[in-house]
Amino acid sequence: MSTLRTLCTDMPTSGNDDEKKVSCELIVEEHQGICRVDEPVSIGIPFSAGVVFGVTHFKLLNPAQESIPLQTQVVSQWPDGSTQWVLLDFFANVKPHCEVRYLLDYQQMGDPGTVMNSMVLRENPESLMVETGHARFFIDTKILRPFSRVEIGGRSVLSETDSCVSLTGREGELFVPWISNITVEATGPIRSQVKLEGDFYSESKTLAHFIARLKFYGMSGFVEMNLTIRNEQAALHRGGLWDLGYEGSVYFSDLCVHLAIHESPNMHRMWKTQPLADMKHQEGGVVEIYQDSSGGENWHSVNHVNRNGEIPLRFAGYQVVVDEALVEEGTRATPTLSLCSPHRYISGTMEHFWQNFPKGLSIDKRGLNFEVFPKKHGDVYELQGGEQKTHTLYFQFSVTENGSACLEWVHDRLCPRSTPEWYAQSQAVKYLTQRQLDRNKEYCQLIDSIVEGSNTFFHCRENIDEYGWRNFGEIYADHESVGYEGGLSRVSHYNNQYDVVFGLLVEYLRTGNRKWFFLMRDLARHVIDIDLYHTQKDRPAYNGGLFWHSDHYCEAGTSTHRTYSKTNLLLVNSSEYGGGPSNEHNYTTGLLQYYFLTGDHFAKEGVLGLSNWVLEMDRGRDGIIGWMDGRPSGRASATVEQTYHGPGRGAANSINALLDGFRINKDDKFIAKAEDLIRRCIHPEDDIEQREFSDVENRWSYTMFLQALGKYLDFKVDGNELDDMFVYARESLLRYADWMAEYEVPYMHVLHRVKIPTETWPAQDIRKSNVFNYAAKYANQPQRALYLEKAEFFFNASISDLLSFETCYLTRPRVLVLVNGYMHSYFQCHPDEVISPVSKTFDFGKPCAFTPQLSQIFKMKQWLSSMVSLAKGRGKE
């Protein structure tokens, strides 16, 4: 039995009675040559701390200075309770290839903005009714259909019995989507959003979980549906291998959404394969549009192998079949289908149709079929344990044939934005400056190559055909193909290493160039679906975690995006090959800011899941031996070895994730754990020489920890919490910065100490610049001047040394400078930014080594491993 739960669409507010007014410009650009009339748009806009309290006094003015309907929702607050990010929904109008500018006004004591009648939601035991003012949608509360009935002007548009969502197993068994929970996630005059969640059942078993989000828009018959299928089982990963075909996977042959219309002798079928083409008419029969592969030059790439190592794709591109006759074929389809009879009209399409192949759209005598996983594919579909896939479907319902091309706009939806100056001024993303103020020209040219020129990330997709439902949105790890002699490029996936999503978002805000937005959006969705481990049935160290990138200089093989494949065992020749999700690959900030910018609930859930993962992986008392050794496991803080718990990227990513988790739900458990990890890994009186940072190969990532420490200090300052933990962290940062100022050199000077002296090492130097900038912010003179000088030195050394490599334009080095380089421009523009020191002194005692659960076993294992390596070395001699 389903349950209905409504989420609050506003947050508690506070403030004073002083009248405040602020205005923000919203830019809307049209690029596809389509006239946009009342197109629904949704976008997050940030505000500086202490400026906006609540959302009741916003007004949105169109270019004619007329107030238009607006829906608002606070998605993030500053520590003082003021609004940090507000999600805006409104209807935009813009002519083809034009730009319009709206003005968002906030006046604390002013009149509320224009409000039209809200959409109506009513529930009864059998259905949830959503009335938009134009149409009534009835949602079955027991079985996902998605609609049991649609009415416009008193007429029923859909057949009331035949619409359904069907999942077919590999043996042909039918699984019915039973709903267990319903949540109203948003309701207002512009958009209402309903989440339906449940499982696909047959008579004998449950095959998979589903999540459907339905978005309805005021005065409209347009509906957006996000349909997610998820395998919540754990994967069987013996030996730390994660290949297709392993136990825990589920298999099916078809997943389809069918919308049935009342059959009529005057029924017309219309279709097209490209957005701006004319609709083609078909009086009767069956129309099928099927995309089998990307249609690109490398459409038959081994990137698409199945569990048997075979490529099940049959032809390049798409085909259109009408009554079993092939009438059109091509490379990449972006289709729309329409079905109409007197007084009933349905049109539909899917987002990223060819990119997420295989895909199908068809019309038969019963209605429209949205084949998100089409039966025509040459193999069954495998959803690995903990894997999910989300597809976006669009429906348009009406009682006339007006505007047969009415869904052209959904393939390139309007995306309002503010100016780079506004984003920078708000400091909702710390240390952001608009690009035009960045005077580091070589740096800017280097990162701009990601979206401009002949070697962009868009071009890199084509190298290994980074398309298909499991791959689209991923960044190709081309640096892993250097020296590869196997013909086509080695297949390797980047899995958001170093938080590419965040870097792409930063540049979108800094420049306004929508190419950054496209890369960010596609990657964020891919990470959420494929790279996160959507299960709670595995070990705590893995549940809900983020998978590593493909193993270095190895093929992804049949492990898809899951790091370690059986196909590499002979090549690696190591008894320690294998693993899984790890604290050292836990990147949350991009997903957090993506949620603030777009309101994507999956991104929010992803950040909270990764934050809780940190807590669970470190909770030793819940493990197998917790009854006898309840100490923390140390998995949240270890880097490289389970015995090392000093400054490193494992603890850095854990602390960063905990701070991000707190920003979403303000749960103090995240901050308490972050401070626990800080005390565990660093101390104001550390003997830094004992850290052995000269071991560059294994200890380079201490700078990541110091960056996370700087983020923690900023968090304390924003909350006005200059307490003992603030001083502890600040003194620790400055102690390490002093050591770095005396001993640290560019990596180009110590490349003889690393196994593979690639271009990545000078790219990592840019982190040292950030550490010194953080230190300068929290230091007194003369240290402050020294730190700023060192920051400038290491920034310049990083870029110049990187550019000395012919391979400087590979994925990994460009990502490193993209994610970490923007901050330096801010400190160049604000050289006097400083946080006054706290006068009170604290006694923090002496450093105390952390001993995790099973610490003696880890030390013994490490000793045995070194003895085996030594013995092998003597044997070779």
C-alpha positions in Angstrom: 0.0 0.0 0.0 1.5 3.4 -1.0 1.9 6.3 1.4 1.7 9.9 0.5 4.2 12.4 2.0 4.6 16.1 1.3 7.9 17.8 1.5 8.0 21.4 2.7 8.9 23.8 -0.1 10.3 26.5 2.0 12.6 26.7 5.0 12.3 28.6 8.3 13.5 32.2 7.9 14.9 34.9 10.2 16.0 38.4 9.8 15.4 42.0 11.0 12.9 44.6 10.0 15.4 46.7 8.0 14.2 47.1 4.4 16.6 45.5 2.0 16.3 45.5 -1.8 18.4 43.6 -4.3 18.0 43.0 -8.0 19.5 40.2 -10.1 19.5 40.0 -13.9 18.5 36.7 -15.5 19.7 36.1 -19.0 17.8 33.7 -21.3 19.3 32.8 -24.7 17.7 30.9 -27.6 20.1 29.0 -29.9 18.1 26.6 -32.0 15.9 28.9 -34.0 12.7 28.0 -32.2 10.2 30.5 -30.9 9.8 29.8 -27.2 6.4 30.7 -25.8 5.8 30.1 -22.1 8.5 27.5 -21.8 8.9 26.3 -18.2 12.4 26.9 -16.8 14.0 26.1 -13.5 17.3 27.5 -12.2 19.1 28.1 -8.9 20.3 31.6 -8.2 22.7 32.5 -5.3 22.7 35.4 -2.9 25.3 36.9 -0.6 25.0 36.2 3.1 22.7 38.4 5.1 20.8 39.8 2.1 17.7 37.6 1.5 15.5 36.1 4.2 12.9 33.8 2.9 11.3 33.9 -0.6 8.0 35.7 -0.2 9.0 39.1 -1.5 10.6 38.1 -4.8 9.3 39.7 -8.0 10.2 38.7 -11.5 10.0 41.4 -14.2 10.0 40.6 -17.9 11.7 42.9 -20.5 8.6 45.1 -20.6 9.0 45.6 -16.8 5.8 43.6 -16.1 5.6 41.3 -13.1 5.2 37.7 -14.2 4.3 34.5 -12.2 7.2 33.0 -10.2 7.7 30.0 -8.0 10.5 30.0 -5.4 12.1 27.5 -3.1 15.0 27.9 -0.8 17.5 25.1 -1.3 20.4 26.3 0.8 20.9 28.8 3.6 23.8 30.7 5.1 24.7 30.1 8.7 22.8 33.2 9.7 19.6 31.9 8.2 19.7 34.0 5.1 19.0 32.5 1.7 22.1 31.2 -0.1 20.5 29.5 -3.1 16.9 29.9 -4.3 15.4 27.7 -6.9 13.3 29.7 -9.4 10.5 28.4 -11.7 8.9 30.6 -14.3 7.7 30.7 -17.9 10.1 32.2 -20.4 9.4 33.8 -23.7 12.2 34.4 -26.3 12.3 34.7 -30.1 14.5 32.5 -32.3 18.2 33.3 -31.9 17.5 36.1 -29.5 18.4 37.0 -25.9 16.1 38.4 -23.3 16.8 39.7 -19.8 14.5 39.3 -16.8 15.0 41.1 -13.6 14.6 39.4 -10.3 13.8 41.9 -7.5 13.8 41.2 -3.8 12.6 43.7 -1.2 12.3 42.4 2.3 9.3 44.7 3.2 7.9 44.9 -0.3 4.7 43.4 -1.7 4.8 39.7 -2.7 5.3 39.1 -6.4 2.7 38.1 -9.0 1.0 34.8 -8.0 -1.5 32.9 -10.1 -3.7 30.1 -8.9 -1.6 27.2 -7.7 -2.1 23.8 -9.2 -4.4 21.5 -7.3 -3.4 18.1 -5.9 -6.0 15.8 -4.4 -5.6 12.3 -3.2 -8.1 9.5 -2.8 -7.5 5.8 -2.1 -7.2 4.9 -5.9 -5.5 7.9 -7.4 -3.7 11.2 -7.0 -5.2 14.0 -9.1 -3.0 16.9 -10.4 -5.0 19.7 -12.0 -2.8 22.2 -13.9 -5.6 24.6 -15.0 -5.4 23.2 -18.5 -5.6 19.4 -17.8 -6.3 16.9 -15.1 -3.9 14.1 -14.6 -4.9 11.1 -12.5 -2.0 9.0 -11.1 -2.7 5.5 -10.0 -1.4 5.1 -6.4 -1.0 1.3 -6.7 0.6 0.6 -10.1 2.9 2.9 -12.1 1.2 3.6 -15.5 2.1 6.6 -15.3 -1.4 7.9 -15.7 -4.7 6.2 -15.2 -6.6 9.0 -16.9 -5.9 12.4 -18.5 -8.7 14.9 -19.0 -8.7 18.2 -21.0 -11.8 20.3 -21.3 -13.9 17.5 -19.9 -12.6 15.0 -22.5 -10.6 11.9 -21.7 -7.4 11.9 -23.8 -6.1 8.6 -22.7 -7.6 5.2 -22.7 -8.4 4.5 -19.1 -7.3 0.8 -19.0 -4.4 0.2 -21.4 -1.6 2.6 -20.5 1.2 0.9 -18.6 4.9 0.6 -17.7 6.1 -2.9 -18.4 9.4 -4.6 -17.7 10.0 -8.0 -19.4 12.5 -10.4 -17.9 15.1 -12.3 -19.9 12.9 -15.3 -20.1 9.8 -13.3 -21.2 8.2 -13.0 -17.8 6.3 -9.8 -17.1 7.1 -7.6 -14.1 4.5 -5.1 -12.8 5.6 -1.8 -11.1 3.9 -1.8 -7.8 4.1 1.6 -6.0 5.1 1.6 -2.3 5.6 5.3 -1.6 4.4 8.6 -3.0 6.0 11.9 -2.2 5.0 15.4 -3.3 8.4 17.0 -3.7 7.2 20.4 -5.0 3.9 22.2 -5.5 3.3 25.8 -6.7 1.9 27.9 -9.5 4.5 26.9 -12.1 5.6 23.3 -11.3 4.4 20.5 -9.2 6.5 17.4 -8.8 5.5 13.9 -7.6 7.8 11.1 -6.8 6.6 7.5 -7.1 8.7 4.7 -5.8 8.3 0.9 -5.7 9.4 -2.4 -7.2 8.9 -4.5 -10.3 7.2 -7.7 -9.2 6.2 -10.9 -10.9 4.3 -13.8 -9.3 7.5 -15.3 -8.0 10.1 -12.5 -7.4 11.2 -8.9 -7.4 13.4 -7.9 -10.3 14.3 -4.3 -9.7 13.4 -1.1 -7.9 12.0 2.0 -9.7 11.7 5.7 -9.0 9.5 7.9 -11.2 9.4 11.7 -10.9 6.5 13.4 -12.7 6.7 17.1 -13.3 3.5 19.0 -14.1 3.3 22.7 -15.2 0.7 25.3 -14.7 -1.9 25.9 -17.5 -0.2 23.2 -19.5 -0.7 19.6 -20.8 3.0 19.1 -20.8 4.6 16.5 -18.5 8.2 15.5 -17.8 8.8 12.0 -16.5 12.2 10.9 -15.1 12.1 7.1 -14.9 14.8 5.3 -13.0 15.3 1.5 -12.8 17.7 0.4 -10.0 19.2 -2.9 -9.0 19.5 -2.6 -5.2 21.3 -6.0 -4.8 24.9 -6.1 -4.0 27.4 -7.2 -6.7 29.4 -10.3 -6.0 33.0 -9.1 -6.4 35.2 -12.0 -5.4 38.8 -10.9 -5.4 37.7 -7.3 -5.7 36.7 -7.8 -9.4 33.5 -6.2 -10.7 32.8 -7.6 -14.1 29.6 -8.0 -16.0 28.0 -11.4 -15.7 28.8 -11.7 -12.0 26.2 -12.7 -9.4 24.1 -9.8 -8.2 23.2 -8.5 -11.7 19.7 -8.6 -13.0 18.7 -9.2 -16.6 15.7 -8.1 -18.7 14.8 -7.8 -22.3 12.5 -4.7 -22.4 11.4 -1.7 -20.5 8.6 0.3 -22.1 6.2 3.1 -21.2 3.0 2.8 -23.2 0.4 5.6 -23.5 -2.8 4.3 -25.0 -5.3 6.5 -26.8 -8.9 5.7 -27.7 -8.8 4.0 -31.1 -10.5 5.9 -33.9 -10.9 5.3 -37.6 -9.6 8.8 -38.2 -6.4 8.3 -36.2 -3.3 10.0 -37.7 0.3 9.0 -37.0 3.1 11.6 -37.4 6.8 11.3 -36.9 10.2 12.9 -37.6 13.8 12.0 -36.7 15.3 15.5 -36.4 13.9 18.4 -34.3 13.6 21.1 -37.1 12.3 18.7 -39.8 8.7 18.6 -41.0 6.5 16.0 -39.5 5.7 13.0 -41.8 2.2 11.6 -41.8 1.1 8.0 -41.8 -2.7 7.2 -42.0 -2.4 3.8 -40.4 -0.1 1.0 -39.5 2.9 0.8 -37.2 5.8 3.3 -37.1 9.0 2.3 -35.4 12.1 4.5 -34.8 15.0 2.5 -33.4 18.5 3.7 -32.5 20.9 0.7 -32.3 24.2 2.5 -31.8 25.7 6.0 -31.7 26.2 6.1 -35.5 29.7 7.6 -34.9 32.9 6.6 -36.5 33.7 4.2 -33.6 30.2 3.0 -33.1 31.4 -0.6 -32.8 33.9 0.2 -30.0 34.8 -2.4 -27.5 33.5 0.1 -25.0 30.2 -1.7 -25.6 31.1 -5.3 -24.8 28.7 -7.4 -22.8 29.3 -10.0 -20.1 30.7 -12.4 -22.8 33.1 -9.9 -24.2 30.9 -9.5 -27.3 29.6 -6.3 -28.9 25.9 -6.8 -29.4 25.4 -3.8 -31.7 24.2 -4.6 -35.2 24.4 -1.5 -37.3 25.5 2.1 -37.2 22.8 4.6 -36.2 19.1 4.4 -36.5 16.3 3.0 -38.7 12.7 3.9 -39.3 10.4 1.1 -40.2 6.7 1.6 -41.2 4.6 -1.5 -41.5 7.8 -3.7 -41.6 9.2 -1.6 -44.5 12.5 0.3 -44.0 11.7 3.9 -45.0 14.6 5.9 -43.5 18.0 5.3 -41.9 20.7 7.6 -40.6 23.3 8.1 -37.9 21.8 10.0 -35.0 18.1 10.5 -34.4 16.4 13.0 -32.2 12.8 12.0 -32.9 9.3 13.0 -32.0 6.1 11.0 -32.4 2.5 12.2 -32.4 -0.8 10.4 -32.4 -4.1 12.1 -32.9 -7.7 11.4 -33.4 -10.6 13.8 -33.3 -10.3 15.8 -30.0 -7.4 13.7 -28.7 -3.7 14.4 -29.3 -0.6 13.0 -27.7 3.0 13.8 -28.6 6.1 12.4 -27.1 9.9 12.1 -27.2 12.9 11.2 -25.1 15.9 13.2 -24.0 19.2 12.3 -25.5 17.7 9.6 -27.6 20.7 8.6 -29.7 23.2 9.4 -27.0 21.6 6.9 -24.7 21.2 4.1 -27.2 19.7 1.6 -27.7 16.4 3.5 -27.8 13.1 3.1 -29.5 9.9 5.1 -30.1 7.0 3.6 -31.9 3.3 4.0 -32.7 0.9 1.1 -33.0 -2.9 0.9 -33.1 -3.0 1.2 -29.3 -0.9 4.3 -28.7 2.7 5.6 -28.2 5.5 3.4 -26.9 8.6 4.8 -25.2 11.1 2.0 -25.4 13.7 3.1 -22.9 15.3 -0.3 -23.1 13.9 -1.7 -26.4 13.3 -5.3 -27.2 14.9 -4.9 -30.6 18.4 -4.8 -29.0 20.6 -7.7 -29.9 21.1 -8.8 -26.3 19.4 -8.8 -22.9 20.2 -5.8 -20.7 22.3 -6.3 -17.6 22.0 -4.0 -14.6 24.9 -4.7 -12.3 24.4 -4.8 -8.5 24.0 -1.3 -7.2 23.6 0.2 -10.7 20.7 2.4 -11.9 19.7 4.2 -15.1 17.5 7.3 -15.4 15.7 8.3 -18.6 13.8 11.5 -19.2 10.5 11.3 -21.2 8.4 14.2 -22.4 4.6 14.1 -23.1 2.3 16.7 -24.5 -1.5 16.2 -24.2 -4.2 18.3 -25.9 -7.5 18.0 -27.6 -6.4 19.6 -30.9 -3.5 19.2 -33.3 -2.1 22.7 -32.7 1.6 22.9 -33.1 2.5 19.4 -34.2 6.1 20.3 -33.5 5.4 21.4 -30.0 8.1 19.3 -28.4 11.0 20.5 -30.5 12.1 22.8 -27.7 12.7 20.0 -25.1 15.9 18.9 -27.0 17.6 22.1 -26.1 15.7 23.6 -23.2 16.3 27.2 -22.2 18.6 27.6 -19.2 18.5 31.0 -17.5 21.6 32.3 -15.9 22.8 35.4 -14.1 26.0 37.2 -14.9 29.5 36.0 -13.9 29.7 39.2 -11.8 26.6 38.2 -9.8 27.9 34.7 -9.1 31.3 36.0 -8.0 29.8 38.7 -5.8 27.5 36.2 -4.0 30.5 34.0 -2.9 28.0 31.1 -2.7 30.8 29.3 -4.5 33.9 30.3 -2.5 36.7 32.2 -4.3 34.9 32.6 -7.6 35.9 35.5 -9.8 34.5 36.3 -13.2 36.7 35.1 -16.1 37.4 38.6 -17.4 39.3 39.5 -14.2 41.5 36.4 -14.5 44.9 37.6 -15.7 46.5 34.1 -15.9 46.2 33.9 -19.6 48.1 30.6 -20.2 46.0 28.9 -17.5 42.7 30.2 -19.1 43.8 29.1 -22.6 44.6 25.6 -21.2 41.3 25.0 -19.6 39.3 26.6 -22.4 40.6 23.8 -24.7 38.2 21.6 -22.8 35.2 23.3 -24.6 36.9 25.1 -27.6 39.1 23.9 -30.4 39.7 20.5 -31.9 40.5 18.5 -28.7 37.5 19.2 -26.5 35.9 16.7 -24.1 33.1 16.6 -26.7 35.6 15.4 -29.3 37.2 12.9 -26.8 33.8 11.2 -26.5 34.1 10.0 -30.1 37.5 8.3 -29.5 36.0 5.3 -27.7 32.4 6.1 -28.5 31.6 7.2 -24.9 27.9 6.9 -25.6 25.1 4.4 -24.8 22.9 4.2 -21.7 25.8 3.2 -19.4 28.5 5.5 -20.9 26.9 8.8 -22.0 28.1 11.8 -20.0 31.3 10.1 -18.9 34.7 11.7 -19.4 37.1 9.7 -21.5 40.4 9.0 -19.6 42.7 9.4 -22.6 45.8 9.8 -20.5 45.6 6.0 -19.8 46.2 5.4 -23.6 49.6 7.0 -23.7 52.0 4.4 -25.2 49.1 2.1 -26.1 49.8 0.0 -29.2 46.5 -2.0 -29.4 45.0 -0.2 -32.4 42.0 2.0 -31.3 42.3 3.9 -28.1 42.3 2.0 -24.9 38.9 2.1 -23.2 39.2 3.9 -19.8 36.7 5.9 -17.8 37.4 8.8 -15.6 34.5 8.5 -13.0 34.7 12.1 -11.9 38.2 11.9 -10.5 39.3 15.1 -8.7 35.6 16.3 -9.1 35.3 17.3 -12.7 31.6 18.1 -12.1 32.7 20.9 -9.8 35.4 22.3 -12.2 32.9 22.4 -15.1 30.3 24.2 -12.9 32.8 26.8 -11.8 33.7 27.7 -15.3 30.1 27.8 -16.4 29.5 30.4 -13.6 32.7 32.3 -14.4 32.0 32.5 -18.2 28.3 31.9 -19.0 29.4 29.6 -21.8 26.7 26.9 -22.0 29.2 24.3 -23.2 30.5 24.0 -19.7 26.9 23.5 -18.5 26.3 20.7 -21.0 29.4 18.8 -19.9 28.6 19.3 -16.2 25.0 18.2 -16.6 25.8 15.1 -18.6 28.6 14.0 -16.3 26.6 14.7 -13.1 23.8 12.5 -14.3 26.2 9.8 -15.3 28.0 9.8 -11.9 24.7 9.7 -10.1 23.4 6.7 -12.1 26.5 4.6 -12.9 29.4 5.6 -10.7 27.6 5.5 -7.4 27.0 2.1 -5.7 23.2 2.1 -5.1 23.0 -0.6 -2.5 23.0 -1.1 1.3 23.5 -4.9 1.0 27.2 -5.0 0.7 29.9 -4.2 3.3 29.9 -0.8 5.0 33.1 0.1 3.2 31.4 -0.1 -0.1 27.6 0.6 0.4 26.6 3.8 -1.3 30.2 4.6 -2.3 31.7 6.0 -5.5 33.7 3.7 -7.8 37.3 4.5 -8.8 38.2 5.4 -12.3 39.4 2.6 -14.6 42.6 1.0 -13.4 45.8 2.7 -14.6 47.0 1.7 -18.1 44.5 -1.2 -18.2 41.4 -1.8 -20.3 38.0 -1.3 -18.6 37.2 -4.7 -20.1 34.0 -6.2 -18.8 34.1 -4.3 -15.6 32.5 -1.2 -17.3 33.1 1.7 -14.9 34.0 -0.4 -11.9 37.8 -0.2 -11.8 39.0 -3.8 -11.6 38.3 -6.4 -14.3 39.2 -10.1 -14.6 40.5 -9.3 -18.1 43.5 -7.5 -16.5 44.6 -10.2 -14.1 47.3 -11.6 -16.3 48.6 -8.1 -17.3 48.8 -6.8 -13.7 50.4 -10.0 -12.3 49.8 -9.0 -8.7 48.2 -10.9 -5.9 46.9 -7.6 -4.6 44.9 -6.6 -7.7 41.3 -5.7 -7.0 39.3 -3.5 -4.7 36.1 -1.4 -4.8 34.7 2.0 -3.8 37.2 3.9 -1.6 37.4 7.0 0.6 40.2 8.2 -1.7 37.7 8.5 -4.5 34.8 10.4 -2.8 33.9 13.6 -4.6 30.8 15.5 -3.5 31.2 19.2 -4.1 30.3 19.2 -7.7 27.1 17.2 -7.1 26.3 19.6 -4.2 26.6 22.7 -6.3 24.8 21.0 -9.2 21.9 20.4 -6.9 21.9 24.1 -5.8 22.0 25.2 -9.5 19.4 22.8 -10.9 17.3 21.4 -8.0 18.1 17.8 -9.1 16.9 15.7 -6.1 19.1 12.8 -7.2 22.2 15.0 -6.8 21.0 16.0 -3.3 20.5 12.3 -2.4 23.9 11.4 -3.8 25.7 14.0 -1.6 23.9 12.8 1.5 24.6 9.2 0.6 28.3 9.8 0.1 28.4 11.8 3.4 26.8 8.9 5.3 29.1 6.5 3.6 32.0 8.2 5.4 30.3 7.6 8.7 29.4 4.0 8.0 32.8 2.9 6.7 34.5 4.2 9.8 32.1 2.7 12.3 34.1 -0.2 13.7 31.7 -1.3 16.4 29.2 -2.5 13.7 31.7 -4.7 12.0 32.2 -8.5 12.4 34.5 -8.1 15.4 32.9 -4.9 16.7 31.9 -6.7 19.9 35.6 -7.2 20.8 37.2 -4.2 19.2 34.9 -1.2 18.9 37.5 1.3 17.7 36.9 3.1 14.4 37.9 1.1 11.4 40.1 3.9 10.0 38.7 3.4 6.5 37.6 7.0 6.4 41.1 8.4 7.0 43.5 5.9 5.5 45.5 6.9 2.4 47.5 4.3 0.3 47.9 2.0 3.3 45.5 1.0 6.0 48.2 2.0 8.5 48.7 5.6 7.4 46.3 8.1 8.9 48.1 11.3 8.5 47.3 14.1 6.0 46.3 12.5 2.7 43.5 12.4 0.2 41.5 9.6 1.9 40.8 11.8 4.9 40.7 14.9 2.7 37.8 13.6 0.7 36.0 12.3 3.8 36.2 15.7 5.5 35.1 17.5 2.4 32.1 15.1 2.0 31.1 15.6 5.6 31.1 19.4 5.2 29.0 19.1 2.0 26.6 16.8 3.7 26.1 19.3 6.5 25.3 22.0 4.0 22.2 20.0 2.9 20.6 19.0 6.1 22.5 20.8 8.9 23.0 17.6 10.8 25.7 18.1 13.4 26.9 14.5 13.2 28.7 15.4 10.0 30.7 18.2 11.6 31.5 16.1 14.6 33.0 13.4 12.4 34.9 15.9 10.3 36.5 17.4 13.4 37.2 13.9 14.7 39.1 13.1 11.4 41.0 16.4 11.6 42.2 15.6 15.1 43.1 12.1 14.0 45.2 13.1 11.0 47.0 16.3 11.9 48.2 18.3 15.0 49.6 21.8 15.5 52.8 20.2 16.9 53.3 17.4 14.3 56.9 16.4 13.6 56.4 16.8 9.8 59.7 15.0 9.0 58.1 11.8 10.2 55.4 12.1 7.6 58.0 11.3 4.9 56.6 13.6 2.3 59.8 13.0 0.3 58.1 9.8 -0.7 56.3 11.7 -3.5 54.7 8.6 -5.0 52.7 7.8 -1.8 52.5 11.1 0.1 51.8 13.7 -2.6 48.2 14.0 -1.6 48.9 15.7 1.8 48.2 18.9 -0.1 44.6 17.7 -0.7 44.2 17.4 3.0 45.5 20.9 3.6 43.0 22.2 1.0 40.2 20.4 2.9 41.5 21.9 6.1 41.2 25.4 4.5 37.6 24.6 3.5 36.9 23.7 7.1 38.4 27.0 8.4 36.2 28.9 5.9 33.2 26.9 7.2 34.0 27.9 10.8 34.4 31.6 9.8 31.1 31.7 7.9 29.4 30.3 11.1 31.3 32.7 13.3 32.7 29.8 15.3 36.2 30.9 16.1 36.5 28.3 18.9 39.3 25.9 19.9 38.8 23.6 16.9 39.2 26.6 14.6 42.5 27.5 16.3 43.5 23.8 16.2 42.9 23.6 12.4 44.5 27.0 11.7 47.6 26.3 13.7 48.0 23.0 12.0 47.6 24.5 8.5 50.2 27.2 9.3 52.7 24.7 10.7 52.5 22.7 7.5 52.6 25.8 5.4 55.8 26.9 7.2 57.4 23.5 6.4 56.3 23.7 2.7 57.7 27.2 2.4 61.1 25.9 3.5 61.2 22.5 1.8 58.6 22.1 -0.9 59.7 22.3 -4.6 57.9 21.9 -7.9 57.5 18.3 -8.8 59.5 18.8 -12.0 62.6 18.8 -9.6 61.8 15.4 -8.1 60.3 13.4 -11.0 63.1 10.9 -10.4 61.3 9.8 -7.2 58.1 8.7 -9.0 57.3 5.5 -10.9 55.9 7.2 -14.0 57.0 10.8 -14.5 54.0 12.1 -16.4 52.5 15.5 -17.0 50.2 14.9 -14.1 52.8 15.8 -11.5 53.3 19.4 -12.5 49.5 19.7 -12.7 49.3 18.6 -9.1 51.6 21.5 -8.1 48.6 23.8 -8.4 47.4 22.4 -5.1 50.4 23.8 -3.4 49.4 27.3 -4.6 46.0 26.9 -3.1 47.4 25.7 0.3 49.6 28.8 0.4 46.6 31.1 -0.4 44.6 29.5 2.4 47.5 29.9 4.8 48.0 33.6 3.8 44.3 34.2 4.6 44.8 32.9 8.1 48.3 34.2 8.9 50.0 37.3 10.2 52.8 39.2 8.6 55.5 38.5 7.6 54.3 34.9 7.0 51.4 36.3 5.0 53.5 38.0 2.5 55.7 34.9 2.2 52.7 32.6 1.6 51.3 34.9 -1.1 54.7 34.9 -2.8 54.9 31.1 -2.7 51.3 30.8 -4.0 52.2 32.8 -7.0 55.4 30.8 -7.6 53.8 27.4 -7.5 50.8 28.5 -9.6 53.2 29.8 -12.3 55.4 26.7 -12.0 52.5 24.4 -12.3 51.3 25.9 -15.6 54.7 26.5 -17.2 56.0 23.0 -16.3 52.8 21.4 -17.5 52.9 23.2 -20.8 56.4 21.9 -21.3 54.9 18.4 -21.9 53.5 17.5 -25.3 50.8 15.6 -23.4 49.6 18.6 -21.4 46.2 18.5 -23.1 45.2 15.0 -21.9 42.2 14.6 -19.6 43.8 14.3 -16.2 46.1 17.3 -16.3 43.5 19.6 -17.7 41.0 18.4 -15.0 43.5 19.1 -12.3 44.1 22.7 -13.3 40.4 23.2 -14.1 39.3 22.1 -10.6 42.1 23.8 -8.6 43.2 26.8 -10.7 40.3 29.2 -10.4 41.0 30.0 -6.8 44.3 31.8 -7.5 42.6 34.5 -9.4 40.5 35.4 -6.4 43.5 36.0 -4.2 45.2 38.0 -6.9 42.2 40.2 -6.9 41.8 40.2 -3.1 45.4 40.2 -1.7 44.3 41.8 1.5 41.7 39.3 2.5 42.7 38.1 6.0 41.0 36.6 9.0 42.2 38.3 12.2 43.7 35.7 14.6 41.9 34.7 17.8 43.8 36.2 20.8 43.0 33.3 23.1 45.6 30.6 23.2 44.8 26.9 23.7 46.8 23.9 24.9 46.3 21.0 22.5 48.7 18.6 24.1 51.0 16.4 22.1 50.2 14.4 19.0 48.8 11.0 19.7 49.0 8.3 17.0 45.6 6.9 15.9 45.3 3.1 16.1 42.3 1.7 14.1 40.5 -1.5 14.5 42.6 -4.4 13.4 45.7 -2.2 13.4 48.0 -5.0 14.4 46.7 -7.2 11.6 47.3 -4.4 9.0 50.8 -4.0 10.2 51.5 -7.7 10.0 50.1 -7.8 6.5 52.2 -4.9 5.5 55.3 -6.5 6.9 54.6 -9.8 5.2 54.0 -8.0 1.9 57.4 -6.3 2.2 59.1 -9.6 3.0 57.5 -11.2 -0.1 58.7 -8.3 -2.3 62.2 -8.5 -0.9 62.3 -12.3 -1.5 61.1 -11.8 -5.1 63.8 -9.2 -5.6 66.5 -11.6 -4.3 65.2 -14.4 -6.5 65.6 -12.2 -9.6 69.2 -11.5 -8.6 
